[in-house]
C-alpha cells in the first residue's frame, strides 16, 4: 500500500540566508584545527539540526551540510511506520539550492528545508540527500495541538571544551532523562574567539550532540561568541553575527524587526518560549525594538507558561555588577507580564535566584505563602568557569562554582518541575512551580541533593585545583 501525504509542502524558499558569509581563508593561511580528523564535509549529510516552527504541531525545519558535490537541496519525509518501508510512502522535498561556505576544512554546502502542514502529535521520519547517498532515517514527533505534559532540556554555555568536556554532559542528559522533546541553548554554543577554527568549533558542537540534535528540536539563543568583531570605516569596532549561525539553524521568522535572525518565539504544548538577543540589544542598538516586541509577544500569549531565553543574565553570579541595560529594559516587562522562567548563560557559574532582596527574604516569602515572580537561572555546560561574585553567598537561593551542569524541566498542567544535575548525573538543585489563580508558588524539593559545590581557596569542589577564575 502506498502512503500518500498531500499535506506536506516544500517551502524551503521561505528561509532567507544571511549574505554576510566570511571570505574563504587564503590558501597559505594556516588556521588551527581540532585534534584528530578535520571536520571536512563528506558525501553523507552531517551537522543535521532540527528546529521547530512557531507552531511545531504543524511545521518543523531542518538544516544540514554536504560536500560541494551535492548542490541540490533534497529531503524526504513520511509518517513513520513500524517496518522498513519508509521510503515507499515518502514525499520528496526539493528546496532552494544550498549555500557554499569555505573554511579551513574546505568547502561545504549548507541546506535548509521546512516541513509544513504536518499533523499534530504524530511521529514523522525524514532523510536528507548527500552526494554519496541518503542519510539514515531520523524521527521526530510534532507537538500536540493542546497543552500536554512534556520535558525539555536547558543548557548553559557549551562554548569551551566542547567535545572534550561538554559532550559528556549533553550525552548524560539524554541517557538519564528519556523523552526530551525540546532543547534550549542559552547562547555561546561555540567560542568564535577560541584557539580553534570556527568551523572546527561548530563541528565539535554537532559531534557533541550527535543524532540528538536531529531528532529533538533545538531552540537556541545567540551569545556574544556567536558574533564576530568587525572594524568600521571610521576605525571603531562593532560586531556582526558570525557566518555559521544563519547556516546552522532554520528558525521561525517572527522576531523583533531588525533582529529576526536571532529573536523569535515558539508555542509548544502550553508553553510560549521567547528568545531574545542580548548582544544585539547591548552592542548594536536594538534594545528598544526588542523590548517592544517582548512586551507585545508576552501580551498576546495564551500559553499556560511563559519562558524567556537569552544569554547575558539580569542577575550575575560571577561578574561584579548585574547587566544594567538588560535589567533596566527587560526585568520590568518580565515582572509586569508574569514571566515564569528566565533562562540565561554567560557567567560560567550556576545561580537560581527568586528574589533580588536575597535568599532569606525569598524563603520568608515562601513561608508566608506569597506568590513567586520570575525565577532567574544561570547555568554552564562547557569547561570555562568563573569564580562566584561577592553576592553569591546571600542573594541566590543556590549556586555552584567550577561545575558542569544540565537542567531538566517537566511541564505538566499547572505544575512546572525544574531539576539541575551535574555532569555525572547527580541531582544538585530543584524546585516546583505550582500555578494558582493569583500566581505561582515555589516549593523547594525534598529529594536529596549533593552538597554545595564551590571552591575553597585554590581547591576546587572535586579536590583538585579550582579551575574557576575571577571575572
NORURLIN-V726034 format. One record per residue. N is the residue number from 1. RES is the residue in three letters. SS is DSSP state (a for helix, b for strand, c for the rest). OMEGA is omega in degrees with one decimal (* if undefined). Layout:
n = (N	N)
res = (RES	RES)
ss = (SS	SS)
omega = (OMEGA	OMEGA)
//
This chain:
n = (1	2	3	4	5	6	7	8	9	10	11	12	13	14	15	16	17	18	19	20	21	22	23	24	25	26	27	28	29	30	31	32	33	34	35	36	37	38	39	40	41	42	43	44	45	46	47	48	49	50	51	52	53	54	55	56	57	58	59	60	61	62	63	64	65	66	67	68	69	70	71	72	73	74	75	76	77	78	79	80	81	82	83	84	85	86	87	88	89	90	91	92	93	94	95	96	97	98	99	100	101	102	103	104	105	106	107	108	109	110	111	112	113	114	115	116	117	118	119	120	121	122	123	124	125	126	127	128	129	130	131	132	133	134	135	136	137	138	139	140	141	142	143	144	145	146	147	148	149	150	151	152	153	154	155	156	157	158	159	160	161	162	163	164	165	166	167	168	169	170	171	172	173	174	175	176	177	178	179	180	181	182	183	184	185	186	187	188	189	190	191	192	193	194	195	196	197	198	199	200	201	202	203	204	205	206	207	208	209	210	211	212	213	214	215	216	217	218	219	220	221	222	223	224	225	226	227	228	229	230	231	232	233	234	235	236	237	238	239	240	241	242	243	244	245	246	247	248	249	250	251	252	253	254	255	256	257	258	259	260	261	262	263	264	265	266	267	268	269	270	271	272	273	274	275	276	277	278	279	280	281	282	283	284	285	286	287	288	289	290	291	292	293	294	295	296	297	298	299	300	301	302	303	304	305	306	307	308	309	310	311	312	313	314	315	316	317	318	319	320	321	322	323	324	325	326	327	328	329	330	331	332	333	334	335	336	337	338	339	340	341	342	343	344	345	346	347	348	349	350	351	352	353	354	355	356	357	358	359	360	361	362	363	364	365	366	367	368	369	370	371	372	373	374	375	376	377	378	379	380	381	382	383	384	385	386	387	388	389	390	391	392	393	394	395	396	397	398	399	400	401	402	403	404	405	406	407	408	409	410	411	412	413	414	415	416	417	418	419	420	421	422	423	424	425	426	427	428	429	430	431	432	433	434	435	436	437	438	439	440	441	442	443	444	445	446	447	448	449	450	451	452	453	454	455	456	457	458	459	460	461	462	463	464	465	466	467	468	469	470	471)
res = (UNK	UNK	UNK	UNK	UNK	UNK	UNK	UNK	UNK	UNK	UNK	UNK	UNK	UNK	UNK	UNK	UNK	UNK	UNK	UNK	UNK	UNK	UNK	UNK	UNK	UNK	UNK	UNK	UNK	UNK	UNK	UNK	UNK	UNK	UNK	UNK	UNK	UNK	UNK	UNK	UNK	UNK	UNK	UNK	UNK	UNK	UNK	UNK	UNK	UNK	UNK	UNK	UNK	UNK	UNK	UNK	UNK	UNK	UNK	UNK	UNK	UNK	UNK	UNK	UNK	UNK	UNK	UNK	UNK	UNK	UNK	UNK	UNK	UNK	UNK	UNK	UNK	UNK	UNK	UNK	UNK	UNK	UNK	UNK	UNK	UNK	UNK	UNK	UNK	UNK	UNK	UNK	UNK	UNK	UNK	UNK	UNK	UNK	UNK	UNK	UNK	UNK	UNK	UNK	UNK	UNK	UNK	UNK	UNK	UNK	UNK	UNK	UNK	UNK	UNK	UNK	UNK	UNK	UNK	UNK	UNK	UNK	UNK	UNK	UNK	UNK	UNK	UNK	UNK	UNK	UNK	UNK	UNK	UNK	UNK	UNK	UNK	UNK	UNK	UNK	UNK	UNK	UNK	UNK	UNK	UNK	UNK	UNK	UNK	UNK	UNK	UNK	UNK	UNK	UNK	UNK	UNK	UNK	UNK	UNK	UNK	UNK	UNK	UNK	UNK	UNK	UNK	UNK	UNK	UNK	UNK	UNK	UNK	UNK	UNK	UNK	UNK	UNK	UNK	UNK	UNK	UNK	UNK	UNK	UNK	UNK	UNK	UNK	UNK	UNK	UNK	UNK	UNK	UNK	UNK	UNK	UNK	UNK	UNK	UNK	UNK	UNK	UNK	UNK	UNK	UNK	UNK	UNK	UNK	UNK	UNK	UNK	UNK	UNK	UNK	UNK	UNK	UNK	UNK	UNK	UNK	UNK	UNK	UNK	UNK	UNK	UNK	UNK	UNK	UNK	UNK	UNK	UNK	UNK	UNK	UNK	UNK	UNK	UNK	UNK	UNK	UNK	UNK	UNK	UNK	UNK	UNK	UNK	UNK	UNK	UNK	UNK	UNK	UNK	UNK	UNK	UNK	UNK	UNK	UNK	UNK	UNK	UNK	UNK	UNK	UNK	UNK	UNK	UNK	UNK	UNK	UNK	UNK	UNK	UNK	UNK	UNK	UNK	UNK	UNK	UNK	UNK	UNK	UNK	UNK	UNK	UNK	UNK	UNK	UNK	UNK	UNK	UNK	UNK	UNK	UNK	UNK	UNK	UNK	UNK	UNK	UNK	UNK	UNK	UNK	UNK	UNK	UNK	UNK	UNK	UNK	UNK	UNK	UNK	UNK	UNK	UNK	UNK	UNK	UNK	UNK	UNK	UNK	UNK	UNK	UNK	UNK	UNK	UNK	UNK	UNK	UNK	UNK	UNK	UNK	UNK	UNK	UNK	UNK	UNK	UNK	UNK	UNK	UNK	UNK	UNK	UNK	UNK	UNK	UNK	UNK	UNK	UNK	UNK	UNK	UNK	UNK	UNK	UNK	UNK	UNK	UNK	UNK	UNK	UNK	UNK	UNK	UNK	UNK	UNK	UNK	UNK	UNK	UNK	UNK	UNK	UNK	UNK	UNK	UNK	UNK	UNK	UNK	UNK	UNK	UNK	UNK	UNK	UNK	UNK	UNK	UNK	UNK	UNK	UNK	UNK	UNK	UNK	UNK	UNK	UNK	UNK	UNK	UNK	UNK	UNK	UNK	UNK	UNK	UNK	UNK	UNK	UNK	UNK	UNK	UNK	UNK	UNK	UNK	UNK	UNK	UNK	UNK	UNK	UNK	UNK	UNK	UNK	UNK	UNK	UNK	UNK	UNK	UNK	UNK	UNK	UNK	UNK	UNK	UNK	UNK	UNK	UNK	UNK	UNK	UNK	UNK	UNK	UNK	UNK	UNK	UNK	UNK	UNK	UNK	UNK	UNK	UNK	UNK	UNK	UNK	UNK	UNK	UNK	UNK	UNK	UNK	UNK	UNK	UNK	UNK)
ss = (c	c	c	c	c	c	c	c	b	b	c	a	a	a	c	c	c	c	c	c	c	c	c	c	c	c	c	c	c	c	c	c	c	c	c	c	c	c	c	c	c	c	c	c	c	b	b	b	b	b	b	b	c	c	b	c	c	c	c	b	b	b	b	b	b	b	c	c	c	c	c	c	b	b	b	b	b	b	b	c	c	c	c	c	c	a	a	a	a	c	b	b	b	b	b	c	c	c	b	b	b	b	b	c	c	b	b	b	b	b	b	b	b	b	b	b	c	c	c	c	c	c	b	b	b	b	b	b	b	b	c	c	b	b	c	c	c	b	b	b	b	c	c	c	c	c	c	c	c	b	b	b	b	b	b	c	b	c	c	c	c	a	a	a	a	a	a	a	a	a	a	a	a	a	a	a	c	c	c	b	b	b	b	b	b	c	c	c	c	c	c	c	c	c	c	c	c	a	a	a	a	a	a	a	a	a	a	a	a	c	c	a	a	a	a	c	b	b	b	b	c	c	c	a	a	a	b	b	b	b	b	c	c	c	c	c	b	b	b	b	b	c	c	c	a	a	a	a	c	c	c	c	c	c	c	c	c	c	c	c	c	c	c	b	b	b	b	b	c	c	b	b	b	b	b	c	c	a	a	a	a	a	a	c	c	c	a	a	a	a	a	a	a	a	a	a	a	a	a	c	c	c	c	c	b	b	b	b	b	c	c	c	c	c	c	c	c	c	c	c	c	c	c	a	a	a	a	a	a	a	a	a	a	a	a	a	c	c	c	c	b	b	b	b	c	c	c	c	c	b	b	b	b	c	c	c	c	c	a	a	a	a	a	a	a	a	a	c	c	c	c	b	c	c	b	b	b	b	c	b	c	c	c	c	b	b	c	c	c	c	c	c	c	c	c	c	c	b	b	b	c	c	c	c	b	b	b	b	b	b	b	b	c	c	b	b	b	b	b	b	b	b	c	c	c	c	b	b	b	b	b	b	b	b	b	b	c	c	b	b	b	b	b	b	c	c	c	c	c	c	c	c	c	c	c	b	c	c	b	c	c	c	c	c	b	c	c	b	b	c	c)
omega = (-178.3	178.0	176.6	-176.1	-176.0	-175.4	179.2	-178.6	172.9	-179.2	179.3	-176.7	-179.4	178.5	174.5	-179.9	175.6	-176.4	-178.3	-179.3	-178.2	178.0	179.8	178.6	176.5	-173.6	-176.8	-179.1	-179.6	177.6	-178.8	-179.7	177.5	-179.4	177.3	-176.4	176.5	-176.0	177.8	175.9	-177.4	-175.6	179.4	-178.5	173.7	-176.3	-177.3	-174.3	177.5	178.2	-178.3	166.0	177.1	173.9	-175.7	170.2	-173.0	179.6	173.2	177.1	179.3	174.8	179.9	-176.6	174.3	172.1	-170.9	-179.9	-176.1	-178.7	-174.3	176.8	-175.4	176.5	171.7	-179.9	179.4	168.0	-175.2	173.5	-172.1	175.1	-176.3	-178.9	-176.0	-178.0	-176.8	-177.0	-172.4	174.6	179.3	179.0	176.2	-177.5	177.3	178.5	-178.7	-179.7	-179.8	176.6	176.6	179.6	176.2	178.5	179.0	-177.6	173.4	177.8	-178.3	-174.6	174.2	166.5	174.1	176.6	-176.5	174.4	176.3	177.8	-179.8	173.6	-176.7	177.7	176.5	172.4	178.7	173.0	-169.6	-173.4	169.6	-175.9	179.4	-179.5	-175.4	168.8	169.4	172.6	-179.1	-174.8	169.3	175.0	173.6	177.2	171.5	-178.7	-179.8	178.9	178.3	178.3	174.3	-176.8	172.6	-179.4	177.4	-179.6	170.7	-174.6	172.9	171.0	-172.5	-175.2	-168.3	-179.5	-177.0	-172.6	-172.5	-176.7	-177.3	179.1	179.1	-177.2	175.7	179.0	-179.3	-179.0	-172.7	-172.6	-177.1	176.2	170.4	-172.9	177.0	173.5	176.9	-177.2	-170.2	174.2	-173.4	175.1	176.6	-175.6	-176.0	173.6	-177.9	-176.3	175.9	168.7	-176.4	179.0	175.7	-179.5	177.7	173.9	177.8	179.5	179.9	177.8	-179.5	179.2	177.6	-175.8	179.0	178.9	-175.3	-179.3	175.2	-176.2	-176.9	172.8	-176.8	168.6	174.9	168.0	178.8	-179.2	167.4	177.5	174.8	-179.8	176.8	176.8	-179.7	-176.0	-179.3	178.8	179.1	-178.9	175.2	178.7	167.2	-179.1	-179.8	-172.1	-173.9	-177.0	-178.2	175.8	-172.8	-173.3	174.5	-168.6	177.6	-178.4	-177.1	-175.2	-178.7	178.3	-179.6	-178.0	-173.2	178.9	-172.1	173.7	-177.4	172.8	-179.6	175.1	-175.0	171.1	175.1	177.3	170.1	175.8	-177.4	-176.1	179.2	-179.6	-177.4	-179.0	177.5	-179.5	-175.2	-169.8	-174.0	170.8	-178.3	-177.4	-176.5	-179.6	179.2	-179.8	176.9	-180.0	177.5	-178.6	179.5	-177.2	175.8	-179.3	-177.8	-175.4	173.2	-176.1	174.2	-177.0	176.4	-177.2	-179.8	-176.6	172.4	-166.8	-174.1	-170.3	172.9	179.0	-175.5	175.4	-180.0	-174.7	-177.9	-175.5	173.9	-179.7	-166.0	-177.1	179.3	-178.1	-177.5	-174.1	-168.2	-179.1	177.4	178.4	178.2	-176.2	-177.2	-179.5	172.8	172.6	-176.6	-179.7	171.9	-172.9	-170.8	177.5	167.8	-171.3	175.8	172.5	179.6	176.9	169.3	-174.0	-179.0	176.8	177.2	179.5	176.5	-173.7	177.5	177.4	179.2	179.3	178.1	179.2	178.7	179.3	179.6	177.8	-177.8	-178.4	-175.2	173.5	-179.8	172.1	-175.6	-179.0	169.5	-180.0	-178.4	179.8	-177.5	-168.3	179.4	-174.4	175.4	175.7	176.9	178.7	-173.6	175.9	-172.0	-179.5	-170.1	-172.7	-179.7	175.8	-177.7	179.6	171.7	-177.6	177.2	-174.1	174.8	-169.6	165.9	-175.6	176.5	-178.6	177.3	178.4	-177.8	179.4	-177.9	178.9	174.2	-177.5	-175.7	179.9	178.1	-178.0	174.1	-177.1	-179.3	176.5	179.0	177.5	-176.2	-176.5	176.2	177.1	172.4	169.3	179.0	-174.8	172.1	-178.9	-177.4	178.7	-177.9	168.6	-175.8	176.4	172.2	-178.8	174.8	175.0	-179.1	176.4	178.7	-176.5	178.8	-177.6	176.5	176.2	174.5	-172.6	-179.6	-179.0	-178.7	-175.8	177.8	177.4	176.3	178.2	172.8	-177.0	179.1	178.7	179.6	-179.5	*)
//
